[in-house]
Amino acid sequence: MARRRKLDAEGLQRTNAALLDEMRRFNAALERGAYVVFHAKAGDRQVLRVETGGWYVCRGPEGETLKFKGDPDAVWADLLRQAGVDRHSYFA
């Protein structure tokens, strides 16, 4: 049982490290000028950055800053693709 918990914890650490790597590379691409659109129910929004916890920070219709919770994985994969960022090998 203890070995299983250790393996689960190690897997979670690898997953988190891979996700943080993707987020850093995604935000760097945005800083370099990548234009990424999040397709929200309320309409398309330009992504300004992604924050830990899976929050997409976007420009609202009046120029205000809006946050959307990022899910599912397919949405994140599309945003990475738009930014020209490859998935981490852990997820590929």
C-alpha positions as semicolon CSV with decimal commas, in nm:
position;residue;x (nm);y (nm);z (nm)
1;M;0,000;0,000;0,000
2;A;0,279;0,245;0,090
3;R;0,461;0,162;-0,235
4;R;0,144;0,235;-0,433
5;R;0,102;0,574;-0,262
6;K;0,466;0,655;-0,339
7;L;0,417;0,567;-0,706
8;D;0,099;0,776;-0,719
9;A;0,280;1,073;-0,559
10;E;0,569;1,041;-0,804
11;G;0,327;1,029;-1,098
12;L;0,150;1,339;-0,971
13;Q;0,484;1,520;-0,936
14;R;0,580;1,429;-1,296
15;T;0,240;1,542;-1,424
16;N;0,262;1,874;-1,238
17;A;0,619;1,937;-1,356
18;A;0,519;1,869;-1,718
19;L;0,216;2,097;-1,691
20;L;0,419;2,379;-1,536
21;D;0,670;2,343;-1,819
22;E;0,390;2,377;-2,076
23;M;0,249;2,680;-1,897
24;R;0,590;2,853;-1,886
25;R;0,651;2,789;-2,256
26;F;0,295;2,901;-2,344
27;N;0,330;3,229;-2,153
28;A;0,671;3,286;-2,312
29;A;0,516;3,240;-2,658
30;L;0,248;3,498;-2,570
31;E;0,517;3,740;-2,454
32;R;0,691;3,692;-2,790
33;G;0,369;3,794;-2,966
34;A;0,170;3,473;-3,022
35;Y;-0,199;3,550;-3,069
36;V;-0,418;3,284;-2,907
37;V;-0,798;3,274;-2,893
38;F;-0,999;3,098;-2,623
39;H;-1,344;3,001;-2,747
40;A;-1,562;3,081;-2,444
41;K;-1,938;3,039;-2,427
42;A;-1,960;3,418;-2,403
43;G;-1,755;3,457;-2,722
44;D;-1,399;3,436;-2,843
45;R;-1,139;3,596;-2,616
46;Q;-0,771;3,673;-2,670
47;V;-0,559;3,487;-2,415
48;L;-0,314;3,713;-2,232
49;R;-0,159;3,443;-2,009
50;V;-0,233;3,122;-1,825
51;E;-0,205;3,103;-1,446
52;T;-0,156;2,809;-1,215
53;G;-0,476;2,628;-1,139
54;G;-0,566;2,630;-1,507
55;W;-0,698;2,987;-1,531
56;Y;-0,689;3,156;-1,871
57;V;-0,654;3,531;-1,837
58;C;-0,820;3,691;-2,139
59;R;-0,904;4,030;-2,284
60;G;-1,275;4,106;-2,254
61;P;-1,488;4,279;-2,518
62;E;-1,433;4,620;-2,358
63;G;-1,060;4,562;-2,301
64;E;-1,109;4,445;-1,944
65;T;-0,933;4,138;-1,805
66;L;-1,143;3,825;-1,761
67;K;-1,052;3,484;-1,618
68;F;-1,185;3,152;-1,738
69;K;-1,123;2,813;-1,580
70;G;-0,940;2,595;-1,829
71;D;-1,090;2,256;-1,907
72;P;-1,083;2,010;-2,074
73;D;-0,743;1,895;-2,192
74;A;-0,844;1,927;-2,558
75;V;-0,897;2,304;-2,509
76;W;-0,551;2,341;-2,356
77;A;-0,399;2,137;-2,640
78;D;-0,565;2,371;-2,892
79;L;-0,433;2,682;-2,715
80;L;-0,082;2,534;-2,713
81;R;-0,115;2,459;-3,085
82;Q;-0,226;2,816;-3,158
83;A;0,076;2,948;-2,969
84;G;0,312;2,714;-3,155
85;V;0,403;2,529;-2,835
86;D;0,455;2,153;-2,842
87;R;0,299;1,932;-2,578
88;H;0,540;1,809;-2,315
89;S;0,666;1,461;-2,397
90;Y;0,496;1,333;-2,080
91;F;0,156;1,406;-2,240
92;A;0,243;1,319;-2,601
